[in-house]
Amino acid sequence: MIIRDNTTDKSIFRNIFLFRELALPIEINPKLIIDAGAYTGLSTLYYSRKFPQAKIFAVEPEDSNFKILEKHTVGNPNISRINAGLWHKEAYLQIIDRHTGHWGFMVKEVGSNDKYNVKAITVDSILKQSGLDIIDILKLDIEGSEKELFSQNFSSWLDKTNIIVIELHNKIKPECEATFYAAFNKADWNEYRQGEKVIMIRKNMLKNT
């Protein structure tokens, strides 16, 4: 694995492989995993090793992180890499460096005539690319973009999602948490916590385990 000196890579490695922050409280056999905010692909590698039969789409907007992600995942035919930002619609995105390390890049929407770094991609678009009908695991660590993601155009893909693993960033964008929870019918979901991650699991998944 590639762990860059003087970066936040070591913290990400510890969180995933030592503290098992992405571990689920149930056993599943996923066919489709979307890893949004995949960073350098350490989370993608975790999912690929644990679920080698799953299709995995790794989404990362920032170029230096994405280049490491490519190196980490080359030769894995089950992994598709997407250099884009996850958003609630097709758009142009500018990357903002918050100077909190390589894990802290965020994006904001800009006009098509403005300077932009990457294009946005939607969950619906990734689902269509996959050729599958259900998202078994949607992992989101997107530095505040969850506020936009769960504000608009989410019901079409949320209805087809079984598990969400998310880190909420209220400190970056107020109302991230409130916007996220407002999207859910609590009667249909169970909530768990693992480190900084919130894990939402459909109750019908629990009945099948």
Secondary structure by P-SEA (a helix, b strand, c coil): cccccccaaaaaaaaccccccccccccccccbbbbcccccaaaaaaaaaaccccbbbbbbccaaaaaaaaaaccccccbbbbcccccccbbbbbbbccccccccbbbbbbcccccccbbbbcaaaaaaaaccccccbbbbccccaaaaaaacccaaaaaaccbbbbbbccccccaaaaaaaaacccccbbbbbcccbbbbbbaaaaaac
